Amino acid sequence: MEIINTVKDFESYRNSFIFNNKSIGFIPTMGALHKGHISLVKRSVDENDITIVSVFVNKRQFNDQSDYINYPVTTERDIELLEAENCDILFIPSDEDIYNNYEGHKMDFMGLDKIYEGEFRPGHFQGVVDIVYRLFEIIRPDRAYFGEKDFQQLAIIKLMTKQSGLNIDIVPCPIVRENSGLAMSSRNERLSDDLRIKAAKIYQILKKYSSALTINDSPGDIIKSIANEINKEDYLETEYIIFCDPETLRPIEKFEKNMNIRLCLAVWCKKVRLIDNISLHF
C-alpha cells in the first residue's frame, strides 16, 4: 500500500501510467477506522481496480471544537487495517495542503442543511461538502463509498455530486453494528464499557418500536414514545427523532401503504453524540 501525504505527490502518482484505464474506488474517512469503514474498503476492492482511502480530520465540519479536539486519531492501527484489506493507496494530507488556495464549494442544499443534523450542527454540512468536493477533485474516482449511518450526509453528497455534474457513482453501504446492535462509529472509542451497554439501548428501542409499527399509528405519537423510553435510561438524552422519506428527507406525517421510510435520530450518551437510523417499509 502506498501512503501519500501531499496533494502534489498524489497528483503526480495519479497522472502516472499506474491509473491508466483502471477503475478507481474511493472511501473518504476521518480515520479511527472500524469494521464499518472496512466494509466499504472490502466492497471497493471487489468492485474496482484501485482502492483509495483518505484519512483527514476535517476541522470545518465540527461545529463543536471540543469534539474536534477529542476526535480519536489511530493512524498506525488504520494503516494495519487497510494493508490487511489490500487497499492500494492511503492519502493523509495536512489541513494547510488540502485547503491551500481552496475556499470551499458552493451548492444549493435545497434546505437539507437546515433540518435534523443541520439544525443542531450549524455549518456542519457545508464543511462536509467542502472537503468531499475537494477530495473528489483530487482523487477523481469512478465510485465513492459512504455508510448509511450518516444518512443525511449521504443524501447531501448525492445532491452535491448531481448538481456539480460529477461523473462519480455514489455507493451507499449498509450500517455495520456491534454485537449489541450499536452502530459502529469512531466516536464509540470515547465510550466506556458501561456507556457502550447504555448506548446499545438506542438500537434495541428502535427495533422494538419499528417491529410493532402499523400503518394506522401516528408518527408523532411514536416519536414521543421512543424519546420517552430512551430518555428514561441513565446517561441517554434524545436530541431529535424523525420519520422521513429516504430520498427527499421530507418529514413523514402519516404512514401510507407501500411507503419506504427512514427513522433517524441523534442521542447524547453522556458527552458523546451518537446517530443512528433504520429502514422501514409498509
C-alpha positions in Angstrom: 0.0 0.0 0.0 1.3 3.4 -1.0 1.0 6.1 1.7 0.8 9.6 0.1 0.9 12.8 2.3 0.6 15.7 -0.1 -1.7 16.8 -2.9 1.3 17.3 -5.2 2.6 13.8 -4.7 -0.9 12.3 -5.2 -1.4 14.2 -8.4 1.9 13.0 -9.7 1.0 9.5 -8.8 -2.5 9.8 -10.3 -1.0 11.2 -13.6 1.4 8.2 -13.9 0.6 5.2 -16.1 -0.5 3.3 -13.0 -4.0 4.7 -13.2 -4.4 4.2 -17.0 -7.8 2.6 -17.9 -8.3 1.4 -14.3 -11.4 2.0 -12.2 -10.9 3.9 -9.0 -12.9 3.3 -5.8 -12.6 5.9 -3.0 -13.5 6.0 0.6 -13.1 9.4 2.4 -12.7 8.9 6.2 -11.6 10.8 9.2 -9.6 7.8 10.5 -10.1 5.8 13.7 -11.2 3.1 11.3 -13.6 0.3 12.4 -15.4 -2.6 10.8 -17.9 -0.1 9.2 -15.1 1.6 7.3 -13.5 -1.8 6.4 -16.8 -3.0 4.9 -16.6 0.0 2.5 -13.0 -0.9 1.7 -13.9 -4.5 1.0 -16.6 -3.5 -1.3 -14.4 -1.1 -3.2 -11.7 -3.7 -3.6 -14.3 -6.1 -5.0 -15.7 -3.6 -7.5 -12.6 -1.6 -8.6 -9.1 -2.0 -9.9 -7.6 0.5 -7.4 -9.0 1.4 -4.0 -8.0 4.7 -2.3 -8.8 5.7 1.3 -8.2 9.2 2.7 -7.8 10.0 6.3 -8.3 13.6 7.1 -10.0 15.0 10.3 -11.8 17.9 8.7 -12.0 20.8 11.2 -14.6 22.7 9.1 -17.3 20.2 9.8 -17.0 20.4 13.6 -19.4 23.0 15.0 -18.2 21.8 18.5 -14.5 22.4 18.7 -14.2 20.1 21.7 -15.5 17.3 19.5 -12.7 18.1 17.0 -10.0 18.2 19.7 -11.2 14.9 21.2 -11.7 13.1 17.9 -9.7 9.8 18.1 -6.5 9.5 16.0 -5.3 5.9 15.4 -3.0 6.2 12.4 -0.8 3.2 12.9 -3.8 0.9 13.5 -5.6 2.4 10.5 -2.6 1.6 8.3 -2.5 -2.0 9.6 -6.2 -2.5 8.9 -6.0 -1.1 5.4 -3.0 -3.1 4.4 -4.8 -6.3 5.6 -7.7 -5.4 3.2 -5.4 -4.8 0.2 -6.1 -1.1 0.0 -3.9 0.3 -2.7 -3.4 4.0 -1.6 -3.8 5.8 1.7 -3.9 9.5 1.3 -3.2 11.5 4.5 -3.0 15.2 3.6 -2.4 18.1 6.0 -5.0 20.9 6.6 -2.8 23.5 5.1 -2.2 21.4 2.0 -5.8 20.4 1.4 -7.2 23.9 1.7 -4.4 25.7 0.0 -6.0 28.2 -2.5 -9.3 26.5 -1.9 -12.1 28.4 -0.2 -14.8 25.7 -0.4 -17.6 24.6 -2.6 -20.9 26.4 -3.0 -24.1 24.4 -3.7 -27.8 24.7 -3.3 -28.6 22.5 -0.3 -32.3 22.9 -1.0 -32.9 23.2 2.7 -31.2 19.9 3.6 -28.5 21.6 5.6 -31.0 23.3 8.0 -33.0 20.2 9.2 -32.3 17.3 11.5 -28.5 17.2 11.9 -28.2 20.6 10.3 -30.5 22.2 12.9 -28.2 21.1 15.8 -24.9 21.3 13.9 -24.9 24.7 12.1 -22.3 24.8 9.3 -21.6 21.0 9.6 -22.8 20.1 6.1 -21.0 23.0 4.4 -17.8 21.7 6.0 -18.6 18.2 4.7 -19.3 19.4 1.2 -16.1 21.5 1.2 -13.9 18.5 2.0 -15.7 15.9 -0.1 -15.8 18.1 -3.2 -12.1 18.9 -2.8 -11.2 15.2 -2.3 -13.3 14.3 -5.4 -11.4 16.9 -7.3 -8.0 15.5 -6.3 -8.8 11.7 -6.4 -11.2 11.7 -9.4 -12.8 8.4 -8.5 -15.3 6.4 -10.5 -17.1 5.3 -7.4 -17.2 6.7 -3.9 -18.4 4.7 -0.9 -20.4 6.1 2.1 -22.0 4.4 5.0 -25.8 4.8 5.6 -25.3 5.6 9.3 -24.7 9.2 8.2 -27.9 9.1 6.2 -28.4 12.8 5.8 -24.8 13.3 4.8 -25.2 10.6 2.1 -28.3 12.5 0.7 -26.4 15.7 0.6 -23.3 14.2 -1.1 -25.6 12.7 -3.8 -27.2 16.1 -4.3 -23.8 17.8 -4.5 -22.5 15.3 -7.0 -25.6 15.7 -9.2 -25.6 19.5 -9.1 -21.8 19.6 -9.9 -22.2 17.2 -12.8 -19.5 14.9 -11.4 -19.3 11.6 -13.1 -19.0 9.7 -9.8 -21.2 6.8 -8.7 -22.1 7.4 -5.0 -22.4 3.9 -3.5 -24.5 3.7 -0.2 -23.4 0.9 2.1 -25.4 -0.7 5.0 -24.7 0.2 8.6 -22.4 -2.2 10.4 -23.2 -2.9 14.0 -21.5 -4.2 17.1 -22.9 -7.4 18.5 -25.1 -5.4 20.8 -26.7 -3.6 17.9 -24.8 -0.3 18.5 -24.0 1.3 15.1 -20.2 1.3 14.6 -18.7 4.8 14.9 -15.3 6.3 15.5 -16.9 8.1 18.4 -17.6 4.8 20.1 -14.0 4.9 21.1 -14.9 7.6 23.6 -17.5 5.4 25.4 -16.6 3.4 28.5 -17.7 -0.2 28.7 -20.7 0.8 30.8 -21.7 3.6 28.4 -21.4 1.2 25.4 -24.0 -1.0 27.2 -26.2 2.1 27.6 -25.7 3.2 24.0 -26.8 -0.2 22.7 -30.2 0.6 24.2 -30.8 3.1 21.4 -31.0 0.4 18.6 -32.8 -2.0 20.8 -35.5 0.6 21.4 -35.6 1.5 17.7 -36.1 -2.2 16.8 -38.8 -2.7 19.4 -40.9 0.2 18.1 -40.2 -0.4 14.4 -41.2 -4.1 14.6 -44.6 -3.2 16.1 -45.5 -0.3 13.8 -48.8 -0.3 11.9 -50.0 1.9 9.1 -52.6 3.4 11.5 -50.0 4.6 14.0 -49.3 8.3 14.3 -45.6 9.2 13.5 -45.7 12.0 16.1 -47.0 9.7 18.8 -44.4 7.0 18.1 -41.7 9.6 18.1 -42.8 10.8 21.6 -42.9 7.2 22.9 -39.4 6.4 21.5 -38.0 9.6 23.0 -39.6 8.9 26.4 -38.2 5.4 26.6 -34.7 6.5 25.5 -34.7 9.4 28.0 -35.6 7.1 30.9 -32.2 5.4 30.5 -29.4 6.9 32.6 -26.9 9.0 30.6 -29.1 9.0 27.4 -30.8 12.1 26.1 -32.6 12.3 22.8 -31.8 15.3 20.6 -34.2 14.6 17.7 -36.2 11.7 16.2 -37.8 11.9 12.7 -39.6 9.7 10.2 -38.6 10.8 6.8 -38.7 10.0 3.1 -35.3 8.2 2.3 -34.9 10.1 -1.0 -36.0 13.7 -0.2 -35.6 13.5 3.6 -39.1 15.1 3.8 -40.7 14.5 7.2 -43.5 11.9 7.1 -46.6 13.0 9.0 -48.8 10.0 8.0 -47.9 6.4 7.2 -49.2 5.0 3.9 -49.2 1.7 2.1 -46.1 0.8 0.1 -44.2 3.6 1.7 -40.4 3.5 2.3 -39.3 5.3 5.4 -36.1 6.1 7.3 -36.4 6.5 11.1 -33.4 8.7 12.0 -32.3 10.0 15.4 -29.5 11.6 17.4 -28.9 10.8 21.1 -26.4 12.1 23.6 -24.7 9.3 25.6 -23.3 11.4 28.4 -20.9 13.6 26.4 -20.8 11.6 23.2 -23.3 12.3 20.5 -24.5 9.3 18.6 -26.6 9.0 15.4 -28.5 6.0 14.0 -31.2 5.2 11.6 -33.4 2.3 10.5 -35.2 1.4 7.2 -38.9 0.7 7.3 -41.5 -0.3 4.7 -45.3 -0.6 4.9 
